[in-house]
Amino acid sequence: MFFEKKQIVIIAVATAAFSGFILFRYIPLSRSISAVKSARAEQNMIIAKGISDAEQLKVFTDQLNKLKEKLDNYEAKLPGQKDLGLFLKQIAGLMDGHNLSNQAIQPLEEVRTSQLICIPISMECTGSLTNLFEFYGNLQSLDRAIRINQVKLKNGTDFSGEVRMSTQIVIYYRTQAG
């Protein structure tokens, strides 16, 4: 009987030790491990979001640099002086260079704002569609801001391939205050 009591005591102590280990060691460590895994997964998500945001930041930075470049070019294309005669001479030279005939270039009444002077210009000429297209390409490449408001093309009645072009453009200058 004594031997059986020792076995029962040993089993009870072993069960108590095992239960104590489970209750006081395994369960808290398991919870800690779960918390660490959860925190690690959360950190991995934050890192992935940071990497994604960094890639988007690069895209936004590139867009910002392109916009700054356009803005710098825009400011450079707004001269501070009128130089209307020089500009009209440039347009006439472009028309001559593209073999456009029956030229008529006429500035209209200027419009003033607080920072800009807008001068509408009416242009008419005759030429082939190819020459007119090239003329517009060169017009856009001039070193000043130009807005094309209206373009009218009218085919000739003699079917010679000549097209009559009528255009309204606006050029800009900075005012002295601007």
HELIX and SHEET records of a PDB file:
HELIX    1   1 PHE A    2  PHE A   21  1                                  20    
HELIX    2   2 ILE A   22  TYR A   26  3                                   5    
HELIX    3   3 ILE A   27  ALA A   76  1                                  50    
HELIX    4   4 LEU A   84  GLY A   97  1                                  14    
HELIX    5   5 LEU A  129  GLN A  140  1                                  12    
SHEET    1   A 3 SER A 101  PRO A 107  0                                        
SHEET    2   A 3 LEU A 116  SER A 128 -1                                        
SHEET    3   A 3 VAL A 111  ARG A 112 -1                                        
SHEET    1   B 4 SER A 101  PRO A 107  0                                        
SHEET    2   B 4 LEU A 116  SER A 128 -1                                        
SHEET    3   B 4 GLU A 162  ARG A 174 -1                                        
SHEET    4   B 4 ILE A 146  ASN A 155 -1                                        
END                                                                             
